[in-house]
């Protein structure tokens, strides 16, 4: 469990470094902790691990003790009397350390199941974080649209004033109003998308879907680059699981070798003898007690030879699967790092464009004061500014989405 907690702490610390919290926003770390506690997917893997661990007690047994009772229908006569019935007991015992080998094998399988918990928690942290960043981006885009609608209303007022003095046409006013309608439509669509994403987020936390999620108001891309922190993929739980599966096959082979050895049995037969009538001697009617030792030898042991071959092939398969998974994780990490770099570049470009758009907007405002404003230029600059603002928000979202992928892979 210490390994799981360390992963959570590292991810949450990295996330917290990126936040600028305002108001009553819910921080991501506390929401992740709620998800890890309540999510049924995690509980499913934890129960599977407990079941696998409990199986150790199941295999820590020896074969059933055999009891037998027989009654002689045709009683055999002996010198000491007639035999009436027979009672027997027998216990087979596996070869030395066979039970320990079984326990080791089951325990190795349980350890592999434990990695499923670690993987599931990592995936949940990543999924919750990505959903949170999607909610943030949606909120930020809504704010951008609201600000642009207010800006268009200001331009509309300017246009109406210009119409009154004959320096603009009614068409300019209508165009500004139509643009407002378009932005209002986009805003309402975003509101519906926020509700859908909020439902998905709440279900990850296994709580009511309509609980309001208060995301942070502002999220910035850190000035310092983390692109060189590639970590060590070899220690990723998805790969460690293959190592533990490989080890479990080794334990399976050790168990196979133990089970191919003989089994020793100990038993006791008791035969009831009836006294012979009209005779008097010392052993008359003396019961028979016969201790027994038996051995079970797997003479036809093709079963165990085949199991050895299967184990060897299974180890080769696990090695190949691990390499395939390592290749995929390496490719995914490289893509995430490069996409995060691209997001940073895009963010910086949009920031420069926004400065220039703001300068153009100031020029248009001053033009209005001189009575030479062109409302076609107003709409063009507004559309560009909106595009740059939305692209900037999207760059931030992509940056943090890629960060969650990188954190999943290397922390």
Secondary structure, DSSP 8 states (H G I E B T S, - for coil): -HHHHHHHHHHHHHHHHTEE--TT---HHHHHHHHHHH-HHHHHHHHHHHHHHHHHHHHS-----EEEEEE-SS--EETTEEEEEEEEEEEEE-STTHHHHHHHHHHHHHHHHHHHHHHHHHHHHHHHHHHHHHHHHHHHHHHHHHHHHHHHHHHHHHHHHHHHTTSS-HHHHHHHHHHHHHHHHHHHHHHHHHHHHHHHHHHHTTS-TT------SEE---SS--TT----GGG-HHHHHHHHHHHHHHHHHHHHHHHTS-EEEEEEEEEEEE--TT---TTTT--EEEEEEEEE--SS-HHHHHHHHHHHHHHHHHHHHHHHHHHHHHHHHHHHHHHHHHHHHHHHHHHHHHHHHHHHHHHHHHHHHHT---HHHHHHHHHHHHHHHHHHHHHHHHHHHHHHHHHHHH-
